[in-house]
Amino acid sequence: MGGFATYPFSPAQRVEFQGGYSYIQFSNSLYRTGYSYYTGRRLSYEDFDLPAADGLHMPFVSAALVYDTSLFGATGPIIGQSYRFEVSPTFGTLNYTTLLADFRKYVVPIKPFTLAFRVLHYGRYGAGGSDDRLYPMYLGYGTLIRGYEYNSFTAEEVDMKSGTFDYERLFGSHIAVANFELRFPLFGVLGLGKGYYGVFPIDFIAFFDSAVAWDKEHKAWFLGGDRKPLSSYGIGLRANVFGYFIVGCDYVKPLDRPGQGWHFAFSFWQGF
């Protein structure tokens, strides 16, 4: 439960305040089922309640400064800029402060080509920020860095002994992300149809992504640790399907996965 308030300074800038309370409860159970070796019929079923971690009582407050002058095209912003700087202390069972800094810039050097940039940091600071009961932040979402999605890995690639990629590099209590895209309306540039997008609203994109996740045990390289950034690049198409949803297809090369070359990845979200 919680409450939210905002105060605008102008059509582009505002402050936001939020406060609330959350409770996270944990349970741990073991289910055991026995089957007949000859018939496959179930012979027995048992379930056991096992010891679980204590629950978390977590009151929180937050304050954010928000600015947004970006103008959207069919699949994402095409000009302007936006930022969000947010501080969110959490109290109670755990004490930590979450910091978010998200800056985005969209430049049109030559119409209709857009250069899109994003720099993002999200992290939990304080003694409770690395508690094992909090799920770690995960870099492998396609909205952060392409080419490292969960369903693109094989068991052999992430095997602890013989794998070619350290899957733990995708997790941490802090993340930093940088993205670059060149985007333009494909049919409009080709002259197929009238208007900005031509016969259908499809954007062609070329991109480069880089990101790093770290925690108190595995610090980022710029803090003197061993965690180095993961990177990828590629090209893709992103389409607005009659105003109902956005679908994208990327052909991506992850630079830090020796076991994975160029491959296709699909998405259903707008550009950053």
C-alpha positions in Angstrom: 0.0 0.0 0.0 1.2 3.5 -0.6 0.4 7.1 -1.6 1.7 9.3 -4.5 1.8 13.1 -5.0 3.3 15.3 -7.8 3.9 19.0 -8.2 4.6 20.4 -11.6 7.0 23.3 -12.1 6.3 23.5 -15.8 4.8 21.3 -18.6 8.2 19.6 -18.8 9.4 19.4 -15.2 7.9 18.1 -12.0 8.7 16.6 -8.6 7.2 13.4 -7.4 6.8 12.1 -3.8 5.8 8.6 -2.8 5.4 6.7 0.5 4.2 3.3 1.5 4.6 0.0 3.2 5.3 -3.5 1.8 5.6 -6.9 3.5 7.4 -9.8 1.9 6.8 -13.3 3.4 8.8 -16.4 2.6 7.8 -20.0 2.6 9.8 -23.2 1.8 8.1 -26.5 1.1 9.2 -30.0 -0.1 6.9 -32.1 -2.1 7.6 -35.9 -2.5 5.7 -38.2 -4.8 6.2 -41.9 -5.3 5.2 -43.8 -8.5 5.1 -47.4 -9.5 8.0 -48.5 -11.6 5.8 -50.9 -13.5 2.5 -49.0 -14.0 3.4 -45.4 -13.5 0.6 -45.1 -11.1 1.1 -42.7 -8.2 1.5 -44.5 -4.9 2.2 -41.8 -2.4 2.3 -38.1 -1.9 3.8 -36.1 0.9 4.5 -32.4 1.5 6.7 -30.9 4.2 7.0 -27.3 5.5 10.7 -26.4 5.8 12.3 -23.6 7.7 12.1 -20.3 5.7 13.7 -16.9 6.0 12.0 -14.3 8.2 9.6 -11.9 6.5 10.5 -8.3 5.6 8.6 -5.3 6.9 9.6 -2.5 4.6 8.2 1.1 4.9 9.6 3.4 2.2 9.5 7.0 0.9 10.8 8.4 -2.3 11.4 11.8 -4.0 12.1 12.3 -7.7 12.9 15.1 -10.0 11.5 14.4 -13.5 12.0 16.3 -16.8 10.6 15.3 -20.2 10.5 17.1 -23.5 10.7 14.0 -25.7 8.3 13.6 -28.6 7.3 10.1 -29.6 7.2 8.6 -33.0 5.4 5.3 -33.7 7.9 3.1 -31.8 9.8 5.4 -29.5 11.0 9.0 -28.9 12.5 10.8 -31.9 13.5 14.2 -30.5 14.0 15.9 -27.1 15.3 14.7 -23.8 14.2 13.3 -20.5 15.7 12.5 -17.1 14.6 11.1 -13.8 16.7 11.4 -10.6 15.1 9.5 -7.7 16.1 8.8 -4.0 14.1 6.1 -2.1 15.0 5.2 1.5 13.7 1.9 2.8 13.4 1.3 6.6 12.2 -1.5 8.9 13.7 -4.9 8.8 16.3 -3.8 6.3 17.7 -0.3 5.9 19.0 0.9 2.5 18.5 3.6 0.0 17.7 3.1 -3.7 19.1 5.6 -6.1 18.0 5.9 -9.7 19.6 8.2 -12.4 18.1 7.9 -15.9 19.1 10.4 -18.6 18.0 10.1 -22.2 18.7 12.4 -25.2 17.3 12.3 -28.7 19.1 14.3 -31.5 18.1 14.7 -35.1 21.2 15.6 -37.1 19.5 15.2 -40.4 15.7 14.6 -40.7 14.4 11.9 -40.3 17.4 10.2 -38.6 17.5 10.1 -34.8 20.5 9.5 -32.6 19.2 8.2 -29.2 21.4 8.0 -26.1 20.6 6.6 -22.6 22.7 6.5 -19.5 21.2 4.7 -16.5 22.2 3.8 -12.9 20.1 1.9 -10.4 21.4 0.7 -7.1 20.7 -0.2 -3.5 23.1 1.6 -1.1 23.4 0.8 2.6 23.9 -2.2 4.9 20.6 -3.9 3.8 21.0 -3.4 0.1 22.8 -6.7 -0.5 20.7 -8.8 1.8 20.1 -12.3 0.3 16.4 -12.0 0.9 16.2 -9.2 -1.8 16.2 -10.5 -5.4 19.2 -9.1 -7.1 19.0 -6.8 -10.0 19.2 -8.5 -13.4 20.9 -7.1 -16.5 19.6 -9.7 -19.0 16.4 -7.9 -20.0 16.3 -6.8 -23.6 15.3 -3.3 -22.4 18.7 -2.9 -20.8 21.2 -4.9 -22.9 20.4 -7.0 -25.9 22.0 -10.4 -26.6 22.0 -11.7 -23.0 18.3 -12.6 -22.6 17.6 -15.5 -20.2 16.1 -17.7 -22.9 19.1 -17.3 -25.2 21.4 -19.3 -22.9 22.0 -23.0 -23.0 22.9 -25.2 -20.0 26.3 -25.9 -21.5 27.2 -22.2 -21.9 26.6 -21.4 -18.2 27.9 -24.6 -16.7 30.0 -23.7 -13.6 32.9 -26.0 -14.6 33.0 -26.0 -18.4 30.8 -23.1 -19.5 32.1 -20.2 -21.6 30.1 -17.5 -19.8 29.9 -16.5 -16.1 26.1 -16.1 -15.7 26.6 -14.4 -12.3 27.9 -11.3 -14.2 24.2 -10.5 -14.9 23.3 -10.0 -11.3 24.1 -7.5 -8.6 22.8 -4.9 -6.2 23.9 -2.1 -8.5 23.7 -1.7 -12.3 25.0 0.8 -14.8 23.7 0.9 -18.4 24.6 2.8 -21.6 22.7 2.6 -24.9 23.1 4.1 -28.3 20.7 3.8 -31.2 20.4 5.2 -34.7 16.8 5.0 -35.7 14.8 6.1 -38.8 11.5 5.3 -40.6 12.5 2.6 -43.1 9.7 3.0 -45.7 9.8 6.8 -45.3 13.5 6.9 -46.2 13.0 4.5 -49.1 10.2 6.7 -50.4 7.6 4.0 -50.2 4.4 5.8 -49.4 3.6 9.2 -48.1 4.3 11.0 -44.8 7.0 10.4 -42.2 6.6 6.6 -42.0 5.5 5.8 -45.6 3.3 2.8 -46.1 3.7 1.3 -42.6 5.3 2.6 -39.3 8.5 0.5 -39.2 11.8 1.9 -37.7 15.1 0.6 -38.7 17.7 0.6 -35.9 21.4 0.1 -35.4 22.5 -0.1 -31.8 25.3 -0.6 -29.3 24.6 -1.6 -25.6 26.9 -1.8 -22.7 26.2 -2.6 -19.0 27.7 -3.8 -15.8 26.2 -5.3 -12.6 28.1 -5.4 -9.3 27.7 -5.9 -5.5 29.8 -5.7 -2.4 31.6 -9.0 -3.2 32.1 -8.4 -6.9 32.8 -4.7 -7.5 32.8 -3.0 -10.9 36.1 -2.4 -12.6 35.9 1.4 -12.0 35.7 0.7 -8.2 38.8 -1.5 -8.3 36.9 -4.8 -8.7 36.8 -7.5 -11.4 33.4 -6.9 -12.9 33.8 -5.6 -16.4 31.0 -4.4 -18.7 29.1 -6.6 -21.0 28.4 -5.3 -24.5 26.5 -6.0 -27.7 25.7 -4.4 -31.0 23.4 -5.1 -34.0 20.6 -4.0 -36.2 16.9 -4.5 -36.1 13.4 -3.5 -37.1 10.7 -2.2 -34.7 7.1 -1.8 -35.9 3.9 -0.3 -34.5 1.1 -2.8 -35.3 -2.0 -0.6 -36.0 -1.5 1.2 -32.7 -2.2 -1.9 -30.6 1.3 -3.1 -29.8 4.9 -2.7 -30.8 7.0 -5.7 -32.0 10.7 -5.8 -32.7 13.2 -8.1 -34.2 16.9 -7.6 -33.6 19.9 -9.3 -35.1 22.4 -9.0 -32.3 26.0 -9.9 -31.6 26.9 -10.2 -27.9 30.6 -9.3 -27.5 31.2 -11.1 -24.2 29.6 -14.5 -24.9 32.3 -16.7 -26.6 29.7 -19.5 -27.1 27.1 -17.3 -28.8 27.4 -15.6 -32.2 25.0 -13.5 -34.2 21.4 -14.4 -33.4 17.8 -13.1 -33.6 15.9 -11.7 -30.6 12.3 -10.6 -30.5 10.7 -8.0 -28.4 7.3 -6.3 -27.6 8.3 -3.0 -26.2 9.0 0.5 -27.4 12.4 2.0 -27.9 14.0 3.6 -24.8 
